Amino acid sequence: MSLTGRFWFRKSWTGRLILLVEEERPRWFGRGAGKPRWRNAKLMDFAEPELRPLMTMEKHHRAGAASAQVRTLRPVPSTPEPKAANG
């Protein structure tokens, strides 16, 4: 069974995001080409060269988020101005 490189995401009933991968399953007794099927991804699937584009997408997404400015909701406290000496 080999991965084709196609992947998809679905949401479970509890709201978790699940990665689906497509693989070629050999037919019984070796007749004809394999049959594609979708299954939930396993941890070892990420080591396959077919899923390398998915891993590079993740790297680019995280690199872009790190360079973005972080905005705070609280105003930045200003420093008080020094009082002028009367005299």
Summary of the structure (lengths in Angstrom):
residues: 87
radius of gyration: 26.2
end to end distance: 89.4
largest distance: 103.6
contacts: 131
relative contact order: 0.16
helix: 31%
strand: 29%
